[in-house]
Amino acid sequence: MRFNLPELLPDQLEAILYTAVVIAGGLASGLLLKIVVFLVLRAYNRREDTLLSHSVARHLNRASTFFFPVLVLSFVLPLAPLTPKHYEVLRRLVETALLVTFAWGLVKTVDVIEDLVKQHYQLGGDDNLQVRKLFTQLQFVRKLVVSLIIFVAVALILMSFATVRKIGTGLLTSAGIASVIVGFAAQRSIGNLLAGFQIAFTQPIRIDDVLVVEGEWGRVEEITFTYVVLRIWDERRLVLPLNYFIEKPFQNWTRTGSQLLGTVFIYTDYTLPVEEVRAELKRLAAANPLWDQRVCVLQVTDSKERTIELRALVSASSSSRAFDLRCEIREQLVAFIQQNYPESLPKTRTAFDAAPEPPFLPTGAAAEAG
């Protein structure tokens, strides 16, 4: 059978043009649908100002720009006059793009849910134990859900190809050996992942907890699948593996609450009237807005050869306020002693024995000695 090429070209060109029109029309219709949806959402925002509508517009805007056109294209693609082979190739490409954009939209939907939770529960208060518990679990669950979405999307894309399915079937037959090899290779990573689950739900640490780790004071800034980021007081970051908080001891100053006692030590002479200093401490604490009115005590906790040790205990609603309160009380008590009892500041005493008198000599002996 012989074909006349000039006779076939118009038919092929017509099919190509019609296919291009179908693809362009599908993409344009999807883009128009996205614009209409977000125009309606924007109009709703002007009438009802809600976090949900703002969060959807902020997080899903870009993902929807790709998802809606691909979605409409997947519906109109059968209208294209393509051969079965060409149609199958184009269909696979559209399905892959649809899976990618849909997974992208799901990830951004998780961000919208996170915004709604954060609006309902505020982290800014001093005693925010329950909120910190929730945020710690939310951060870990969010990372887990996002990872699961990406993993499933990639798996669906790969399994849509027959070649990959055959490879996967072959790999399953050797899953026992592979699991042992992977288990040894990823032992530390799996340990960190299990530690992450334990930290997320037993919560020895939480987001915004105040910790003392490796001699450093800081707040928990981020908890990932493998490590914890601690924001040190001087803006440095201390990064520690999750296993550290399961295997080693550390201090958690906000484990059950944020209230804390601040300690101030002062060393003075024995002549200081302690009762006067105790009354001044109570007056200073009552006038300081950082004091939470729970504890205000002054005690003599030690006595040494030259000085006595005074310990002032004052309470505050958080560790940062307790630190500032300690510094202010220390400065004011030292100034009070300097102004009112300067003779009671620490001093060193030195005693000199009297000079020995010359021995008594008779008059004659004294004359001879002279």
C-alpha positions as CSV (number, residue, x, y, z in Angstrom):
1,M,0.0,0.0,0.0
2,R,1.4,3.3,-1.0
3,F,0.8,6.7,0.7
4,N,0.9,10.1,-0.9
5,L,2.8,12.3,1.6
6,P,1.3,15.6,0.4
7,E,-2.2,14.1,1.0
8,L,-1.4,13.0,4.6
9,L,0.3,16.2,5.7
10,P,-2.9,18.3,5.9
11,D,-4.6,15.6,8.1
12,Q,-1.6,15.4,10.4
13,L,-1.3,19.1,10.6
14,E,-5.0,19.4,11.4
15,A,-4.7,16.8,14.2
16,I,-1.6,18.6,15.7
17,L,-3.4,21.9,15.6
18,Y,-6.5,20.5,17.1
19,T,-4.5,18.8,19.9
20,A,-2.7,22.1,20.6
21,V,-6.0,23.8,20.8
22,V,-7.3,21.2,23.2
23,I,-4.2,21.5,25.4
24,A,-4.1,25.3,25.3
25,G,-7.9,25.5,25.9
26,G,-7.7,23.1,28.9
27,L,-4.8,25.0,30.5
28,A,-6.5,28.4,29.9
29,S,-9.8,27.2,31.3
30,G,-8.1,25.8,34.4
31,L,-6.2,29.1,34.9
32,L,-9.5,31.0,34.5
33,L,-11.1,28.7,37.0
34,K,-8.3,29.4,39.5
35,I,-8.6,33.2,39.0
36,V,-12.4,33.1,39.5
37,V,-12.0,31.0,42.7
38,F,-9.5,33.3,44.2
39,L,-11.4,36.4,43.2
40,V,-14.4,35.0,45.1
41,L,-12.1,34.3,48.0
42,R,-10.7,37.8,47.9
43,A,-14.2,39.3,47.9
44,Y,-15.1,37.1,50.9
45,N,-11.9,38.4,52.6
46,R,-13.1,42.0,52.2
47,R,-16.5,41.2,53.7
48,E,-15.5,38.6,56.3
49,D,-11.9,39.1,57.5
50,T,-10.9,35.6,58.7
51,L,-7.6,33.8,59.2
52,L,-8.8,30.8,57.2
53,S,-9.4,32.8,54.0
54,H,-6.1,34.7,54.4
55,S,-4.2,31.6,55.0
56,V,-5.7,29.8,52.0
57,A,-5.0,32.8,49.8
58,R,-1.4,33.0,51.0
59,H,-0.4,29.3,51.0
60,L,-2.5,27.8,48.2
61,N,-2.3,30.6,45.6
62,R,0.8,29.4,43.8
63,A,0.0,25.7,44.0
64,S,-3.5,26.3,42.6
65,T,-2.0,28.2,39.6
66,F,-0.5,24.9,38.4
67,F,-3.1,22.4,39.8
68,F,-6.3,23.8,38.3
69,P,-4.9,24.0,34.7
70,V,-3.5,20.5,34.9
71,L,-6.8,19.2,36.4
72,V,-8.9,20.7,33.6
73,L,-6.4,19.4,31.0
74,S,-6.8,15.9,32.4
75,F,-10.5,16.0,31.7
76,V,-10.4,17.4,28.2
77,L,-7.3,15.4,27.0
78,P,-9.5,12.5,25.6
79,L,-10.8,15.1,23.0
80,A,-7.4,15.3,21.4
81,P,-7.2,13.3,18.1
82,L,-4.1,11.4,19.0
83,T,-2.9,7.9,18.1
84,P,-3.1,5.5,21.1
85,K,0.7,5.6,21.5
86,H,0.9,9.4,21.5
87,Y,-2.1,9.7,23.7
88,E,-0.6,7.3,26.3
89,V,2.6,9.3,26.5
90,L,0.7,12.6,26.9
91,R,-1.6,11.0,29.4
92,R,1.3,9.8,31.6
93,L,2.8,13.3,31.5
94,V,-0.5,14.9,32.6
95,E,-1.0,12.4,35.3
96,T,2.5,12.9,36.7
97,A,2.0,16.7,36.7
98,L,-1.4,16.2,38.4
99,L,0.1,14.1,41.1
100,V,2.9,16.6,41.7
101,T,0.6,19.6,41.9
102,F,-1.9,17.8,44.0
103,A,0.9,16.8,46.5
104,W,2.1,20.4,46.5
105,G,-1.4,21.5,47.4
106,L,-1.7,19.0,50.2
107,V,1.6,20.2,51.7
108,K,0.3,23.8,51.6
109,T,-3.0,22.6,53.1
110,V,-1.0,21.3,56.1
111,D,0.4,24.9,56.4
112,V,-3.1,26.3,56.5
113,I,-4.1,23.9,59.3
114,E,-0.9,24.9,61.2
115,D,-1.9,28.5,60.9
116,L,-5.4,27.8,62.3
117,V,-3.9,25.9,65.3
118,K,-1.4,28.7,66.0
119,Q,-4.1,31.3,66.0
120,H,-6.2,29.4,68.5
121,Y,-3.2,28.7,70.8
122,Q,-0.8,31.6,71.5
123,L,2.8,30.8,72.6
124,G,3.6,34.3,73.8
125,G,2.5,33.9,77.5
126,D,4.9,33.1,80.4
127,D,3.1,30.0,81.7
128,N,2.3,28.3,78.4
129,L,2.9,24.7,79.3
130,Q,-0.1,23.2,77.5
131,V,0.6,25.3,74.4
132,R,4.2,24.3,74.2
133,K,3.1,20.6,74.5
134,L,0.8,21.0,71.6
135,F,3.3,22.9,69.4
136,T,6.0,20.3,70.0
137,Q,3.6,17.6,68.8
138,L,2.3,19.7,66.0
139,Q,5.8,20.4,64.6
140,F,6.7,16.8,64.6
141,V,3.4,15.6,63.1
142,R,3.6,18.3,60.4
143,K,7.0,17.1,59.3
144,L,5.8,13.5,59.4
145,V,2.7,14.2,57.3
146,V,4.6,16.3,54.8
147,S,7.2,13.5,54.4
148,L,4.5,10.9,54.0
149,I,2.7,13.0,51.3
150,I,6.0,13.4,49.3
151,F,6.8,9.7,49.7
152,V,3.3,8.5,48.5
153,A,3.4,11.0,45.6
154,V,6.8,9.8,44.4
155,A,5.8,6.2,44.9
156,L,2.6,6.7,42.8
157,I,4.5,8.4,40.1
158,L,7.1,5.7,39.9
159,M,4.6,2.8,40.1
160,S,2.7,4.3,37.1
161,F,5.5,3.1,34.9
162,A,5.5,-0.6,34.0
163,T,9.3,-0.8,34.1
164,V,9.4,0.5,37.7
165,R,6.7,-1.9,38.7
166,K,8.8,-4.8,37.4
167,I,11.8,-3.6,39.3
168,G,9.8,-3.2,42.5
169,T,8.4,-6.8,42.2
170,G,12.0,-8.1,41.8
171,L,13.1,-6.1,44.8
172,L,10.3,-7.4,47.0
173,T,11.7,-11.0,46.5
174,S,14.9,-9.9,48.2
175,A,13.3,-7.7,50.8
176,G,14.6,-9.9,53.7
177,I,18.3,-9.4,52.8
178,A,17.7,-5.7,51.9
179,S,16.0,-5.0,55.2
180,V,18.9,-6.4,57.1
181,I,21.4,-4.3,55.1
182,V,19.3,-1.1,55.4
183,G,18.8,-1.8,59.1
184,F,22.5,-1.9,59.8
185,A,23.2,1.1,57.5
186,A,20.5,3.3,58.9
187,Q,20.6,2.2,62.6
188,R,21.5,5.6,63.9
189,S,19.0,7.4,61.7
190,I,16.2,5.0,62.8
191,G,17.3,5.5,66.4
192,N,16.9,9.3,66.0
193,L,13.5,8.8,64.3
194,L,12.3,6.7,67.2
195,A,13.7,9.2,69.7
196,G,11.8,11.9,67.8
197,F,8.5,10.0,68.4
198,Q,9.4,9.5,72.0
199,I,10.2,13.2,72.5
200,A,7.0,14.3,70.6
201,F,4.7,12.3,72.8
202,T,6.5,11.8,76.2
203,Q,7.9,15.4,75.9
204,P,11.0,15.6,78.1
205,I,11.5,18.8,76.0
206,R,9.1,21.0,74.1
207,I,9.2,24.0,71.8
208,D,10.2,27.2,73.7
209,D,11.4,25.2,76.8
210,V,14.3,26.7,78.7
211,L,17.2,24.3,79.0
212,V,20.7,24.2,80.4
213,V,22.7,21.8,78.1
214,E,26.4,21.4,78.0
215,G,26.7,24.4,80.3
216,E,24.7,26.6,78.0
217,W,21.4,28.3,78.8
218,G,18.9,28.6,75.9
219,R,15.4,27.9,74.5
220,V,14.3,25.1,72.3
221,E,13.8,26.7,68.9
222,E,13.2,23.7,66.6
223,I,12.7,19.9,66.9
224,T,13.3,18.0,63.6
225,F,13.4,14.3,62.8
226,T,17.1,14.0,63.7
227,Y,18.2,17.0,65.8
228,V,17.1,19.8,68.2
229,V,18.1,23.5,67.8
230,L,18.7,25.4,71.0
231,R,18.7,29.2,70.8
232,I,21.4,30.3,73.3
233,W,20.9,33.6,75.2
234,D,23.5,35.4,73.2
235,E,21.9,34.5,69.8
236,R,24.1,31.5,69.1
237,R,22.5,28.1,68.1
238,L,23.4,24.8,69.7
239,V,22.4,21.8,67.6
240,L,22.1,18.4,69.3
241,P,21.0,15.0,68.1
242,L,17.7,13.8,69.4
243,N,19.3,10.8,71.1
244,Y,21.2,13.3,73.4
245,F,17.9,14.1,75.2
246,I,17.1,10.4,75.7
247,E,20.5,9.2,76.9
248,K,22.1,12.2,78.8
249,P,21.0,14.4,81.7
250,F,20.1,18.0,81.2
251,Q,18.2,20.7,83.0
252,N,14.7,21.7,81.9
253,W,13.6,24.9,83.8
254,T,10.1,24.9,82.3
255,R,9.2,21.2,82.5
256,T,6.1,21.6,84.7
257,G,5.9,25.4,84.8
258,S,7.8,28.6,84.0
259,Q,8.0,30.0,87.6
260,L,11.5,30.1,89.0
261,L,13.4,31.2,92.1
262,G,16.3,33.6,91.7
263,T,19.2,33.5,94.1
264,V,21.4,36.4,95.1
265,F,24.6,35.9,97.3
266,I,26.2,38.8,99.2
267,Y,29.2,38.7,101.5
268,T,29.6,41.2,104.3
269,D,31.3,41.8,107.6
270,Y,30.0,40.3,110.8
271,T,28.9,43.8,112.0
272,L,26.1,44.1,109.4
273,P,22.6,44.3,110.9
274,V,20.9,41.5,109.0
275,E,17.4,42.5,109.9
276,E,17.8,45.9,108.3
277,V,18.9,44.3,105.1
278,R,16.0,41.8,105.2
279,A,13.5,44.7,105.5
280,E,15.2,46.5,102.6
281,L,15.0,43.3,100.5
282,K,11.2,43.1,101.1
283,R,10.8,46.8,100.2
284,L,12.8,46.4,97.0
285,A,11.0,43.3,95.9
286,A,7.6,44.9,96.5
287,A,8.5,47.9,94.3
288,N,9.9,45.7,91.5
289,P,7.4,44.7,88.8
290,L,9.4,41.6,87.9
291,W,8.6,40.0,91.3
292,D,5.6,37.7,91.3
293,Q,4.9,38.1,95.0
294,R,5.5,34.4,95.9
295,V,8.9,34.2,97.6
296,C,11.1,36.9,99.2
297,V,13.5,35.6,101.8
298,L,16.9,36.7,103.2
299,Q,18.9,34.2,105.2
300,V,22.5,33.9,106.6
301,T,23.6,30.7,104.9
302,D,27.2,30.5,105.8
303,S,29.8,32.1,108.1
304,K,33.6,32.2,107.3
305,E,36.7,33.6,108.9
306,R,36.2,37.1,107.7
307,T,32.7,37.3,106.2
308,I,29.1,36.1,106.5
309,E,27.2,34.9,103.5
310,L,23.7,36.3,102.9
311,R,21.4,34.5,100.4
312,A,18.3,36.4,99.0
313,L,15.6,34.3,97.4
314,V,13.1,36.1,95.1
315,S,10.6,34.5,92.7
316,A,9.5,35.5,89.2
317,S,7.1,34.2,86.6
318,S,9.8,33.1,84.1
319,S,13.5,32.4,83.9
320,S,14.3,35.6,81.9
321,R,12.4,37.7,84.4
322,A,14.1,35.9,87.3
323,F,17.5,36.7,85.8
324,D,16.7,40.4,85.5
325,L,15.2,40.5,89.0
326,R,18.3,38.9,90.5
327,C,20.6,41.5,88.8
328,E,18.5,44.4,90.0
329,I,18.1,43.1,93.6
330,R,21.9,42.5,93.8
331,E,22.7,46.0,92.6
332,Q,20.2,47.6,94.9
333,L,21.3,45.6,98.0
334,V,25.0,46.4,97.4
335,A,24.1,50.1,97.0
336,F,22.1,50.0,100.2
337,I,25.0,48.5,102.2
338,Q,27.4,51.0,100.7
339,Q,25.3,54.0,101.6
340,N,24.1,53.0,105.0
341,Y,26.6,50.5,106.4
342,P,29.9,51.1,104.7
343,E,31.8,49.9,107.7
344,S,30.1,46.5,107.3
345,L,31.7,45.8,103.9
346,P,34.1,42.9,103.9
347,K,37.4,43.9,105.5
348,T,40.6,42.3,106.6
349,R,41.7,42.9,110.2
350,T,45.3,43.0,111.3
351,A,46.4,43.1,115.0
352,F,49.9,44.3,116.1
353,D,51.4,43.3,119.4
354,A,52.8,46.1,121.6
355,A,56.6,46.7,121.4
356,P,58.5,45.0,124.3
357,E,59.9,47.3,127.0
358,P,63.7,47.5,127.5
359,P,65.0,45.4,130.4
360,F,65.5,47.2,133.8
361,L,69.2,48.0,134.6
362,P,70.7,49.4,137.8
363,T,72.0,53.0,137.7
364,G,75.7,52.0,137.7
365,A,75.2,49.4,135.1
366,A,73.2,51.9,133.0
367,A,76.1,54.4,133.3
368,E,78.6,51.9,132.2
369,A,76.4,50.8,129.4
370,G,76.2,54.5,128.4
